[in-house]
Amino acid sequence: MPTDKLLRDEVSVPRAIAHVLEEAGIHLIFGIPGGPTGAIFDALYDYRDSIRTVLVREQGRAAVMADVYGRLTGIPSWRPGV
């Protein structure tokens, strides 16, 4: 699905978020599926070949993991974790 299709067609917000993350080259997402983020994790299931989800027990640790992942991938091929 090209990004411009998101502007023309009606797409759910979680699905649009997952698509934009893939287009941005995000390969890892750290977090807890539940509450408001549950729908995003459901949408990410369709992108499981390109985006890997890492489930954590505490959101604070997810932020640290994403930060460390970004730092370890190095420059110039820096890849952010989300």
Biopython code that builds the backbone (N, CA, C, O; Angstrom):
import numpy as np
from Bio.PDB.StructureBuilder import StructureBuilder

atoms = [
    (1, "MET", "N", (0.837, -1.167, 0.000)),
    (1, "MET", "CA", (0.000, 0.000, 0.000)),
    (1, "MET", "C", (0.889, 1.239, 0.000)),
    (1, "MET", "O", (1.558, 1.500, 1.000)),
    (2, "PRO", "N", (0.919, 2.004, -1.076)),
    (2, "PRO", "CA", (1.704, 3.240, -1.099)),
    (2, "PRO", "C", (1.148, 4.249, -0.097)),
    (2, "PRO", "O", (-0.040, 4.234, 0.224)),
    (3, "THR", "N", (2.019, 5.116, 0.385)),
    (3, "THR", "CA", (1.611, 6.096, 1.387)),
    (3, "THR", "C", (0.526, 7.025, 0.868)),
    (3, "THR", "O", (-0.347, 7.427, 1.638)),
    (4, "ASP", "N", (0.550, 7.382, -0.420)),
    (4, "ASP", "CA", (-0.484, 8.271, -0.941)),
    (4, "ASP", "C", (-1.868, 7.630, -0.892)),
    (4, "ASP", "O", (-2.876, 8.336, -0.880)),
    (5, "LYS", "N", (-1.925, 6.309, -0.865)),
    (5, "LYS", "CA", (-3.206, 5.623, -0.744)),
    (5, "LYS", "C", (-3.853, 5.926, 0.604)),
    (5, "LYS", "O", (-5.078, 5.921, 0.727)),
    (6, "LEU", "N", (-3.021, 6.191, 1.620)),
    (6, "LEU", "CA", (-3.551, 6.542, 2.933)),
    (6, "LEU", "C", (-4.340, 7.848, 2.876)),
    (6, "LEU", "O", (-5.256, 8.061, 3.670)),
    (7, "LEU", "N", (-3.985, 8.714, 1.942)),
    (7, "LEU", "CA", (-4.681, 9.987, 1.803)),
    (7, "LEU", "C", (-5.973, 9.853, 1.010)),
    (7, "LEU", "O", (-6.914, 10.616, 1.229)),
    (8, "ARG", "N", (-6.032, 8.894, 0.092)),
    (8, "ARG", "CA", (-7.209, 8.718, -0.764)),
    (8, "ARG", "C", (-8.264, 7.814, -0.147)),
    (8, "ARG", "O", (-9.453, 8.127, -0.194)),
    (9, "ASP", "N", (-7.841, 6.702, 0.428)),
    (9, "ASP", "CA", (-8.771, 5.685, 0.914)),
    (9, "ASP", "C", (-8.957, 5.798, 2.424)),
    (9, "ASP", "O", (-8.128, 6.363, 3.138)),
    (10, "GLU", "N", (-10.059, 5.249, 2.875)),
    (10, "GLU", "CA", (-10.317, 5.224, 4.308)),
    (10, "GLU", "C", (-9.559, 4.044, 4.918)),
    (10, "GLU", "O", (-9.800, 2.888, 4.571)),
    (11, "VAL", "N", (-8.648, 4.354, 5.821)),
    (11, "VAL", "CA", (-7.822, 3.345, 6.478)),
    (11, "VAL", "C", (-7.900, 3.612, 7.976)),
    (11, "VAL", "O", (-7.910, 4.766, 8.406)),
    (12, "SER", "N", (-7.955, 2.558, 8.761)),
    (12, "SER", "CA", (-8.004, 2.752, 10.209)),
    (12, "SER", "C", (-6.693, 3.383, 10.691)),
    (12, "SER", "O", (-5.639, 3.199, 10.083)),
    (13, "VAL", "N", (-6.782, 4.119, 11.778)),
    (13, "VAL", "CA", (-5.599, 4.796, 12.316)),
    (13, "VAL", "C", (-4.512, 3.794, 12.693)),
    (13, "VAL", "O", (-3.359, 4.014, 12.321)),
    (14, "PRO", "N", (-4.808, 2.702, 13.411)),
    (14, "PRO", "CA", (-3.740, 1.752, 13.740)),
    (14, "PRO", "C", (-3.060, 1.167, 12.502)),
    (14, "PRO", "O", (-1.844, 0.978, 12.490)),
    (15, "ARG", "N", (-3.843, 0.882, 11.466)),
    (15, "ARG", "CA", (-3.266, 0.335, 10.230)),
    (15, "ARG", "C", (-2.388, 1.380, 9.544)),
    (15, "ARG", "O", (-1.333, 1.048, 9.003)),
    (16, "ALA", "N", (-2.813, 2.623, 9.565)),
    (16, "ALA", "CA", (-2.014, 3.696, 8.976)),
    (16, "ALA", "C", (-0.705, 3.871, 9.743)),
    (16, "ALA", "O", (0.345, 4.082, 9.136)),
    (17, "ILE", "N", (-0.760, 3.785, 11.062)),
    (17, "ILE", "CA", (0.457, 3.892, 11.885)),
    (17, "ILE", "C", (1.428, 2.777, 11.526)),
    (17, "ILE", "O", (2.618, 3.025, 11.332)),
    (18, "ALA", "N", (0.924, 1.547, 11.437)),
    (18, "ALA", "CA", (1.783, 0.407, 11.097)),
    (18, "ALA", "C", (2.409, 0.592, 9.722)),
    (18, "ALA", "O", (3.588, 0.295, 9.525)),
    (19, "HIS", "N", (1.629, 1.079, 8.781)),
    (19, "HIS", "CA", (2.146, 1.286, 7.420)),
    (19, "HIS", "C", (3.235, 2.360, 7.395)),
    (19, "HIS", "O", (4.273, 2.176, 6.758)),
    (20, "VAL", "N", (3.006, 3.459, 8.073)),
    (20, "VAL", "CA", (3.992, 4.542, 8.097)),
    (20, "VAL", "C", (5.270, 4.083, 8.798)),
    (20, "VAL", "O", (6.368, 4.446, 8.377)),
    (21, "LEU", "N", (5.139, 3.290, 9.859)),
    (21, "LEU", "CA", (6.337, 2.751, 10.529)),
    (21, "LEU", "C", (7.147, 1.879, 9.565)),
    (21, "LEU", "O", (8.375, 1.960, 9.531)),
    (22, "GLU", "N", (6.464, 1.055, 8.793)),
    (22, "GLU", "CA", (7.163, 0.219, 7.815)),
    (22, "GLU", "C", (7.839, 1.082, 6.756)),
    (22, "GLU", "O", (8.998, 0.850, 6.411)),
    (23, "GLU", "N", (7.126, 2.068, 6.243)),
    (23, "GLU", "CA", (7.692, 2.958, 5.228)),
    (23, "GLU", "C", (8.907, 3.722, 5.752)),
    (23, "GLU", "O", (9.817, 4.049, 4.990)),
    (24, "ALA", "N", (8.916, 4.005, 7.054)),
    (24, "ALA", "CA", (10.025, 4.731, 7.661)),
    (24, "ALA", "C", (11.228, 3.832, 7.927)),
    (24, "ALA", "O", (12.280, 4.305, 8.358)),
    (25, "GLY", "N", (11.069, 2.543, 7.671)),
    (25, "GLY", "CA", (12.183, 1.618, 7.861)),
    (25, "GLY", "C", (12.349, 1.128, 9.287)),
    (25, "GLY", "O", (13.428, 0.673, 9.665)),
    (26, "ILE", "N", (11.288, 1.216, 10.084)),
    (26, "ILE", "CA", (11.341, 0.736, 11.468)),
    (26, "ILE", "C", (11.261, -0.787, 11.438)),
    (26, "ILE", "O", (10.357, -1.364, 10.834)),
    (27, "HIS", "N", (12.221, -1.425, 12.102)),
    (27, "HIS", "CA", (12.268, -2.896, 12.112)),
    (27, "HIS", "C", (11.916, -3.496, 13.463)),
    (27, "HIS", "O", (11.560, -4.671, 13.541)),
    (28, "LEU", "N", (12.011, -2.704, 14.533)),
    (28, "LEU", "CA", (11.728, -3.206, 15.878)),
    (28, "LEU", "C", (10.832, -2.239, 16.633)),
    (28, "LEU", "O", (11.043, -1.027, 16.615)),
    (29, "ILE", "N", (9.831, -2.796, 17.294)),
    (29, "ILE", "CA", (8.954, -2.012, 18.155)),
    (29, "ILE", "C", (8.916, -2.702, 19.505)),
    (29, "ILE", "O", (8.632, -3.896, 19.599)),
    (30, "PHE", "N", (9.203, -1.942, 20.542)),
    (30, "PHE", "CA", (9.208, -2.442, 21.910)),
    (30, "PHE", "C", (7.979, -1.901, 22.624)),
    (30, "PHE", "O", (7.681, -0.712, 22.509)),
    (31, "GLY", "N", (7.259, -2.741, 23.357)),
    (31, "GLY", "CA", (6.112, -2.227, 24.088)),
    (31, "GLY", "C", (5.230, -3.304, 24.678)),
    (31, "GLY", "O", (5.542, -4.495, 24.666)),
    (32, "ILE", "N", (4.109, -2.822, 25.196)),
    (32, "ILE", "CA", (3.121, -3.681, 25.836)),
    (32, "ILE", "C", (1.806, -3.536, 25.068)),
    (32, "ILE", "O", (1.245, -2.442, 25.015)),
    (33, "PRO", "N", (1.307, -4.619, 24.474)),
    (33, "PRO", "CA", (0.026, -4.509, 23.784)),
    (33, "PRO", "C", (-1.110, -4.535, 24.798)),
    (33, "PRO", "O", (-1.273, -5.500, 25.545)),
    (34, "GLY", "N", (-1.865, -3.498, 24.813)),
    (34, "GLY", "CA", (-2.997, -3.417, 25.733)),
    (34, "GLY", "C", (-3.475, -1.987, 25.805)),
    (34, "GLY", "O", (-2.740, -1.057, 25.475)),
    (35, "GLY", "N", (-4.692, -1.816, 26.231)),
    (35, "GLY", "CA", (-5.241, -0.469, 26.301)),
    (35, "GLY", "C", (-5.274, 0.157, 24.915)),
    (35, "GLY", "O", (-5.655, -0.500, 23.946)),
    (36, "PRO", "N", (-4.880, 1.420, 24.813)),
    (36, "PRO", "CA", (-4.931, 2.100, 23.520)),
    (36, "PRO", "C", (-3.963, 1.540, 22.477)),
    (36, "PRO", "O", (-4.205, 1.663, 21.276)),
    (37, "THR", "N", (-2.869, 0.926, 22.933)),
    (37, "THR", "CA", (-1.890, 0.409, 21.966)),
    (37, "THR", "C", (-2.263, -0.970, 21.436)),
    (37, "THR", "O", (-1.645, -1.449, 20.485)),
    (38, "GLY", "N", (-3.240, -1.601, 22.020)),
    (38, "GLY", "CA", (-3.629, -2.941, 21.575)),
    (38, "GLY", "C", (-4.013, -2.983, 20.111)),
    (38, "GLY", "O", (-3.663, -3.927, 19.403)),
    (39, "ALA", "N", (-4.729, -1.974, 19.651)),
    (39, "ALA", "CA", (-5.149, -1.931, 18.243)),
    (39, "ALA", "C", (-3.951, -1.761, 17.311)),
    (39, "ALA", "O", (-3.945, -2.295, 16.202)),
    (40, "ILE", "N", (-2.946, -1.024, 17.754)),
    (40, "ILE", "CA", (-1.736, -0.850, 16.936)),
    (40, "ILE", "C", (-0.994, -2.173, 16.820)),
    (40, "ILE", "O", (-0.548, -2.542, 15.734)),
    (41, "PHE", "N", (-0.860, -2.889, 17.932)),
    (41, "PHE", "CA", (-0.195, -4.191, 17.881)),
    (41, "PHE", "C", (-0.979, -5.172, 17.014)),
    (41, "PHE", "O", (-0.380, -5.999, 16.328)),
    (42, "ASP", "N", (-2.300, -5.093, 17.035)),
    (42, "ASP", "CA", (-3.112, -5.934, 16.146)),
    (42, "ASP", "C", (-2.816, -5.611, 14.683)),
    (42, "ASP", "O", (-2.687, -6.517, 13.860)),
    (43, "ALA", "N", (-2.709, -4.327, 14.361)),
    (43, "ALA", "CA", (-2.411, -3.920, 12.977)),
    (43, "ALA", "C", (-1.001, -4.340, 12.578)),
    (43, "ALA", "O", (-0.756, -4.676, 11.419)),
    (44, "LEU", "N", (-0.079, -4.323, 13.528)),
    (44, "LEU", "CA", (1.305, -4.715, 13.233)),
    (44, "LEU", "C", (1.419, -6.195, 12.863)),
    (44, "LEU", "O", (2.404, -6.607, 12.251)),
    (45, "TYR", "N", (0.420, -6.989, 13.231)),
    (45, "TYR", "CA", (0.444, -8.411, 12.895)),
    (45, "TYR", "C", (0.556, -8.614, 11.382)),
    (45, "TYR", "O", (1.227, -9.540, 10.928)),
    (46, "ASP", "N", (-0.094, -7.757, 10.610)),
    (46, "ASP", "CA", (-0.032, -7.857, 9.146)),
    (46, "ASP", "C", (1.338, -7.469, 8.597)),
    (46, "ASP", "O", (1.636, -7.745, 7.435)),
    (47, "TYR", "N", (2.169, -6.837, 9.412)),
    (47, "TYR", "CA", (3.500, -6.393, 8.991)),
    (47, "TYR", "C", (4.596, -7.217, 9.666)),
    (47, "TYR", "O", (5.746, -6.783, 9.730)),
    (48, "ARG", "N", (4.250, -8.392, 10.165)),
    (48, "ARG", "CA", (5.197, -9.200, 10.944)),
    (48, "ARG", "C", (6.419, -9.648, 10.144)),
    (48, "ARG", "O", (7.431, -10.021, 10.738)),
    (49, "ASP", "N", (6.351, -9.621, 8.818)),
    (49, "ASP", "CA", (7.518, -9.989, 8.019)),
    (49, "ASP", "C", (8.563, -8.876, 7.978)),
    (49, "ASP", "O", (9.739, -9.141, 7.726)),
    (50, "SER", "N", (8.145, -7.633, 8.224)),
    (50, "SER", "CA", (9.087, -6.519, 8.144)),
    (50, "SER", "C", (9.292, -5.788, 9.469)),
    (50, "SER", "O", (10.303, -5.107, 9.643)),
    (51, "ILE", "N", (8.352, -5.918, 10.402)),
    (51, "ILE", "CA", (8.472, -5.257, 11.704)),
    (51, "ILE", "C", (8.339, -6.304, 12.798)),
    (51, "ILE", "O", (7.346, -7.028, 12.868)),
    (52, "ARG", "N", (9.350, -6.371, 13.646)),
    (52, "ARG", "CA", (9.341, -7.324, 14.763)),
    (52, "ARG", "C", (8.899, -6.597, 16.024)),
    (52, "ARG", "O", (9.367, -5.492, 16.296)),
    (53, "THR", "N", (8.016, -7.195, 16.785)),
    (53, "THR", "CA", (7.588, -6.604, 18.044)),
    (53, "THR", "C", (8.248, -7.355, 19.195)),
    (53, "THR", "O", (8.306, -8.585, 19.207)),
    (54, "VAL", "N", (8.737, -6.595, 20.149)),
    (54, "VAL", "CA", (9.363, -7.153, 21.347)),
    (54, "VAL", "C", (8.493, -6.751, 22.528)),
    (54, "VAL", "O", (8.370, -5.569, 22.848)),
    (55, "LEU", "N", (7.894, -7.740, 23.168)),
    (55, "LEU", "CA", (7.005, -7.462, 24.292)),
    (55, "LEU", "C", (7.811, -7.324, 25.574)),
    (55, "LEU", "O", (8.730, -8.101, 25.832)),
    (56, "VAL", "N", (7.456, -6.332, 26.366)),
    (56, "VAL", "CA", (8.150, -6.063, 27.625)),
    (56, "VAL", "C", (7.135, -6.050, 28.754)),
    (56, "VAL", "O", (5.927, -6.030, 28.519)),
    (57, "ARG", "N", (7.636, -6.061, 29.978)),
    (57, "ARG", "CA", (6.750, -6.046, 31.141)),
    (57, "ARG", "C", (6.529, -4.651, 31.699)),
    (57, "ARG", "O", (5.624, -4.440, 32.506)),
    (58, "GLU", "N", (7.351, -3.697, 31.273)),
    (58, "GLU", "CA", (7.245, -2.343, 31.792)),
    (58, "GLU", "C", (7.605, -1.353, 30.689)),
    (58, "GLU", "O", (8.617, -1.522, 30.009)),
    (59, "GLN", "N", (6.778, -0.317, 30.510)),
    (59, "GLN", "CA", (7.007, 0.642, 29.430)),
    (59, "GLN", "C", (8.353, 1.347, 29.541)),
    (59, "GLN", "O", (8.983, 1.630, 28.522)),
    (60, "GLY", "N", (8.799, 1.633, 30.745)),
    (60, "GLY", "CA", (10.090, 2.299, 30.923)),
    (60, "GLY", "C", (11.228, 1.489, 30.329)),
    (60, "GLY", "O", (12.161, 2.046, 29.750)),
    (61, "ARG", "N", (11.148, 0.197, 30.472)),
    (61, "ARG", "CA", (12.186, -0.674, 29.900)),
    (61, "ARG", "C", (12.110, -0.692, 28.385)),
    (61, "ARG", "O", (13.133, -0.822, 27.713)),
    (62, "ALA", "N", (10.910, -0.562, 27.842)),
    (62, "ALA", "CA", (10.761, -0.509, 26.381)),
    (62, "ALA", "C", (11.480, 0.713, 25.831)),
    (62, "ALA", "O", (12.134, 0.640, 24.791)),
    (63, "ALA", "N", (11.360, 1.837, 26.531)),
    (63, "ALA", "CA", (12.036, 3.057, 26.081)),
    (63, "ALA", "C", (13.547, 2.885, 26.109)),
    (63, "ALA", "O", (14.239, 3.322, 25.190)),
    (64, "VAL", "N", (14.059, 2.255, 27.152)),
    (64, "VAL", "CA", (15.506, 2.017, 27.251)),
    (64, "VAL", "C", (15.960, 1.068, 26.148)),
    (64, "VAL", "O", (16.995, 1.295, 25.521)),
    (65, "MET", "N", (15.201, 0.017, 25.907)),
    (65, "MET", "CA", (15.555, -0.942, 24.852)),
    (65, "MET", "C", (15.583, -0.271, 23.485)),
    (65, "MET", "O", (16.496, -0.512, 22.694)),
    (66, "ALA", "N", (14.583, 0.573, 23.199)),
    (66, "ALA", "CA", (14.541, 1.265, 21.911)),
    (66, "ALA", "C", (15.734, 2.208, 21.779)),
    (66, "ALA", "O", (16.333, 2.302, 20.708)),
    (67, "ASP", "N", (16.080, 2.901, 22.851)),
    (67, "ASP", "CA", (17.222, 3.812, 22.833)),
    (67, "ASP", "C", (18.520, 3.056, 22.590)),
    (67, "ASP", "O", (19.322, 3.454, 21.744)),
    (68, "VAL", "N", (18.730, 1.984, 23.314)),
    (68, "VAL", "CA", (19.965, 1.201, 23.166)),
    (68, "VAL", "C", (20.046, 0.578, 21.778)),
    (68, "VAL", "O", (21.114, 0.565, 21.164)),
    (69, "TYR", "N", (18.927, 0.063, 21.281)),
    (69, "TYR", "CA", (18.927, -0.508, 19.932)),
    (69, "TYR", "C", (19.363, 0.540, 18.909)),
    (69, "TYR", "O", (20.182, 0.258, 18.036)),
    (70, "GLY", "N", (18.817, 1.739, 19.020)),
    (70, "GLY", "CA", (19.195, 2.811, 18.102)),
    (70, "GLY", "C", (20.671, 3.144, 18.193)),
    (70, "GLY", "O", (21.324, 3.360, 17.172)),
    (71, "ARG", "N", (21.203, 3.188, 19.404)),
    (71, "ARG", "CA", (22.624, 3.510, 19.583)),
    (71, "ARG", "C", (23.531, 2.396, 19.065)),
    (71, "ARG", "O", (24.593, 2.672, 18.507)),
    (72, "LEU", "N", (23.122, 1.143, 19.245)),
    (72, "LEU", "CA", (23.968, 0.016, 18.834)),
    (72, "LEU", "C", (23.986, -0.208, 17.325)),
    (72, "LEU", "O", (24.927, -0.806, 16.803)),
    (73, "THR", "N", (22.971, 0.260, 16.626)),
    (73, "THR", "CA", (22.969, 0.058, 15.176)),
    (73, "THR", "C", (23.990, 0.955, 14.499)),
    (73, "THR", "O", (24.412, 0.664, 13.380)),
    (74, "GLY", "N", (24.396, 2.039, 15.148)),
    (74, "GLY", "CA", (25.502, 2.868, 14.672)),
    (74, "GLY", "C", (25.209, 3.700, 13.447)),
    (74, "GLY", "O", (24.200, 3.537, 12.761)),
    (75, "ILE", "N", (26.134, 4.592, 13.210)),
    (75, "ILE", "CA", (26.059, 5.515, 12.078)),
    (75, "ILE", "C", (26.942, 4.948, 10.974)),
    (75, "ILE", "O", (27.999, 4.427, 11.328)),
    (76, "PRO", "N", (26.643, 4.986, 9.705)),
    (76, "PRO", "CA", (25.562, 5.708, 9.048)),
    (76, "PRO", "C", (24.274, 4.905, 8.914)),
    (76, "PRO", "O", (23.268, 5.445, 8.454)),
    (77, "SER", "N", (24.275, 3.646, 9.298)),
    (77, "SER", "CA", (23.066, 2.829, 9.107)),
    (77, "SER", "C", (22.184, 2.835, 10.349)),
    (77, "SER", "O", (21.545, 1.832, 10.666)),
    (78, "TRP", "N", (22.148, 3.958, 11.047)),
    (78, "TRP", "CA", (21.376, 4.083, 12.270)),
    (78, "TRP", "C", (19.924, 3.711, 12.024)),
    (78, "TRP", "O", (19.294, 4.189, 11.080)),
    (79, "ARG", "N", (19.408, 2.856, 12.882)),
    (79, "ARG", "CA", (18.021, 2.432, 12.788)),
    (79, "ARG", "C", (17.353, 2.661, 14.134)),
    (79, "ARG", "O", (17.760, 2.071, 15.135)),
    (80, "PRO", "N", (16.354, 3.490, 14.169)),
    (80, "PRO", "CA", (15.704, 3.747, 15.454)),
    (80, "PRO", "C", (14.834, 2.580, 15.898)),
    (80, "PRO", "O", (14.244, 1.883, 15.073)),
    (81, "GLY", "N", (14.763, 2.377, 17.189)),
    (81, "GLY", "CA", (13.789, 1.458, 17.769)),
    (81, "GLY", "C", (12.615, 2.300, 18.239)),
    (81, "GLY", "O", (12.792, 3.467, 18.589)),
    (82, "VAL", "N", (11.446, 1.738, 18.251)),
    (82, "VAL", "CA", (10.246, 2.485, 18.649)),
    (82, "VAL", "C", (9.652, 1.838, 19.872)),
    (82, "VAL", "O", (8.632, 2.303, 20.382)),
]
sb = StructureBuilder()
sb.init_structure("model")
sb.init_model(0)
sb.init_chain("A")
sb.init_seg("    ")
for serial, (resi, resn, name, xyz) in enumerate(atoms, 1):
    if name == "N":
        sb.init_residue(resn, " ", resi, " ")
    sb.init_atom(name, np.array(xyz, "f"), 0.0, 1.0, " ", f" {name:<3s}", serial, name[0])
structure = sb.get_structure()
